[in-house]
Amino acid sequence: MRGASMSSLKRYFMVIGLVGFSLIQATILDAESFDVGIVKKGTVLIQRGPTIFAETLIEFIPDSPDRHEGGYGYATNHGRVVTSEAYLFQGLSRADEIPSKITGHLTIRPIPKNELEVHDKWDRAGNIILVPENGSEIELIKFVTAYGGATEHEVDLTHLASVLRDKCTMRAFIDTWVSPGWTISLSFEYEWEDTGSGEPRADWAHGLIYEPGFDQDTEQAGGIDAHVRIPEDLTRVMLYYNVSGHCTDGRGADEFESKDNVITVDGVVVHRYRPWRDDCRDFRAINPYCKRWSDGSWSSDYDRSGWCPGDVVDPLVLDLTDHLTPGDHKLNVQIDGVRPKDDEGHKGYWRVSAYLVGYR
């Protein structure tokens, strides 16, 4: 397993049982939705925020309308995207202070077909998107489901405290093509250090890019540009880059053969690298439906372009303070040599997002 990680996966064996669910459980949450229980551990005050999603169903219904209305919110993209709104800081005991830590608790479960099977046995890309009331959308959590297995994740989101407050819209997505598919649960936990850690805290964030289908056409068009104005009083600016490589037929590039990801600021290349994960075998226990091959390996074992089945995708974090001085700038993301579409229509593609965080 990785050592220093922004997220930790609680891996466990699961005996699949019947799970109750409703089509849409996303809801507009207010202060009454908070867990009012407050825990004090030494000098740290801990309080659980609202439950954004609670075993909310995500599925694919090909013949349904694009938007499903319900008393608790709505689903779009034929049921594959669910949306919820919440007032994230309202009701917290110290809502006027920036927390010293924010943890996202995410649970993803496949829907059982019977006592021995689930409906969706495949690994599926997914994410949680934050749409602040005033600002651009940010990919909060990026993940890939296990092969028909349940997973729980804890993700450190402290650096986004400036936008994880007030009224926010949250979207949960799983790239499933099965009905019923999965349930998803999400909540936040806040901590305040009484004595103060002395560490600077991020208090500015700006969404830059969200492109789930970066392919050869995108590459040939020059990649993706993003324009941003950096405030005058920031002393440090960090880029968070979320990326994973995939292919439509499960062979070769760009899932099992990585490509150069190139990040440019104002025409200057600031970083070039190939996203890669070589620890996927560690997740075999939570991938119950992956295929076993003649050499004894399992599908979930193979190294991949920045992701593993059953885990979150940690962002690349770059300090761009020297490049993003106060004023206007243009960032560009390019991926070199994306696998072109073949005669059968299969191709390589990348799921890409990026945002900036600033410290004063």
CORUR-V264610 format. One record per backbone hydrogen bond with DSSP energy under -1.0 kcal/mol. CO is the residue of the C=O (numbers start at 0). NH is the residue of the N-H. E is the energy in kcal/mol with one decimal. If there is no record, write none. Layout:
co: (CO | CO)
nh: (NH | NH)
e: (E | E)
This chain:
co: (5 | 7 | 8 | 28 | 29 | 30 | 38 | 40 | 42 | 43 | 44 | 45 | 46 | 52 | 55 | 57 | 60 | 67 | 69 | 72 | 73 | 74 | 75 | 76 | 77 | 78 | 79 | 80 | 81 | 83 | 84 | 85 | 88 | 91 | 93 | 100 | 101 | 102 | 103 | 104 | 105 | 106 | 107 | 108 | 110 | 116 | 116 | 123 | 124 | 125 | 126 | 127 | 127 | 128 | 129 | 130 | 137 | 137 | 140 | 141 | 142 | 143 | 145 | 146 | 150 | 151 | 152 | 153 | 154 | 156 | 157 | 159 | 159 | 162 | 165 | 167 | 168 | 169 | 170 | 171 | 172 | 173 | 177 | 180 | 181 | 182 | 183 | 184 | 185 | 185 | 186 | 187 | 188 | 189 | 190 | 190 | 191 | 203 | 205 | 208 | 210 | 213 | 214 | 215 | 216 | 217 | 218 | 223 | 225 | 227 | 229 | 235 | 236 | 237 | 238 | 239 | 240 | 241 | 243 | 245 | 251 | 254 | 259 | 260 | 261 | 262 | 262 | 263 | 264 | 267 | 270 | 272 | 276 | 278 | 279 | 280 | 282 | 283 | 286 | 290 | 292 | 296 | 297 | 303 | 303 | 304 | 307 | 310 | 315 | 317 | 319 | 326 | 328 | 329 | 330 | 331 | 332 | 333 | 338 | 341 | 345 | 346 | 348 | 349 | 350 | 351 | 352 | 353 | 353 | 354 | 355 | 356 | 357 | 358 | 358)
nh: (155 | 153 | 10 | 86 | 32 | 33 | 45 | 43 | 193 | 40 | 191 | 38 | 189 | 185 | 183 | 181 | 63 | 74 | 72 | 69 | 82 | 67 | 80 | 79 | 60 | 58 | 173 | 75 | 171 | 169 | 28 | 167 | 91 | 94 | 96 | 190 | 156 | 188 | 154 | 186 | 152 | 184 | 150 | 182 | 118 | 112 | 113 | 144 | 174 | 142 | 172 | 139 | 140 | 170 | 137 | 168 | 129 | 139 | 127 | 312 | 125 | 309 | 147 | 288 | 107 | 9 | 105 | 7 | 103 | 159 | 160 | 162 | 163 | 164 | 87 | 85 | 130 | 83 | 128 | 81 | 126 | 175 | 59 | 110 | 57 | 108 | 55 | 106 | 51 | 52 | 104 | 48 | 102 | 46 | 99 | 100 | 44 | 357 | 355 | 353 | 351 | 349 | 218 | 219 | 220 | 222 | 221 | 332 | 330 | 328 | 326 | 358 | 319 | 356 | 317 | 354 | 315 | 352 | 350 | 348 | 255 | 304 | 335 | 272 | 333 | 269 | 270 | 331 | 267 | 264 | 262 | 260 | 303 | 281 | 282 | 283 | 285 | 286 | 289 | 298 | 295 | 292 | 300 | 276 | 305 | 244 | 310 | 143 | 240 | 238 | 323 | 229 | 227 | 265 | 225 | 263 | 223 | 261 | 347 | 344 | 341 | 247 | 245 | 213 | 243 | 210 | 241 | 207 | 208 | 239 | 205 | 237 | 202 | 234 | 235)
e: (-2.3 | -1.8 | -1.0 | -1.1 | -2.0 | -1.6 | -3.2 | -2.2 | -3.4 | -2.9 | -2.3 | -2.8 | -3.1 | -2.3 | -1.8 | -2.6 | -1.4 | -1.4 | -1.1 | -1.1 | -2.2 | -2.9 | -2.0 | -1.4 | -2.3 | -1.9 | -1.5 | -2.7 | -2.7 | -3.5 | -2.1 | -2.9 | -2.3 | -1.2 | -1.9 | -2.3 | -2.9 | -2.3 | -2.4 | -1.6 | -2.9 | -2.3 | -2.3 | -2.9 | -2.4 | -2.7 | -1.6 | -3.1 | -3.0 | -2.4 | -2.4 | -1.6 | -1.4 | -2.4 | -2.7 | -2.1 | -3.3 | -1.2 | -2.4 | -3.3 | -2.5 | -1.6 | -1.9 | -1.9 | -2.5 | -1.8 | -2.5 | -2.0 | -3.1 | -2.1 | -1.8 | -1.5 | -1.7 | -1.5 | -2.5 | -2.4 | -3.1 | -2.6 | -2.9 | -2.3 | -1.9 | -2.3 | -1.8 | -2.4 | -3.1 | -2.4 | -2.4 | -2.3 | -2.2 | -1.4 | -3.0 | -3.5 | -2.6 | -2.6 | -2.1 | -1.4 | -2.9 | -3.1 | -2.8 | -2.1 | -3.2 | -1.9 | -2.3 | -2.9 | -1.2 | -2.4 | -1.8 | -2.3 | -3.2 | -2.5 | -1.9 | -2.5 | -2.1 | -2.4 | -2.5 | -1.9 | -2.8 | -2.4 | -2.4 | -2.3 | -3.1 | -2.1 | -2.2 | -2.0 | -2.5 | -2.6 | -1.5 | -2.5 | -1.9 | -2.7 | -3.0 | -3.3 | -1.6 | -1.6 | -1.9 | -1.7 | -1.2 | -1.9 | -1.2 | -2.5 | -2.1 | -3.2 | -2.0 | -2.5 | -2.3 | -2.5 | -1.7 | -1.8 | -2.9 | -3.2 | -3.0 | -3.2 | -2.2 | -3.3 | -2.5 | -2.7 | -2.4 | -3.6 | -1.7 | -1.8 | -2.5 | -2.3 | -3.1 | -2.6 | -1.2 | -3.6 | -2.5 | -2.4 | -2.0 | -2.9 | -2.3 | -3.0 | -1.9 | -3.2 | -1.2)
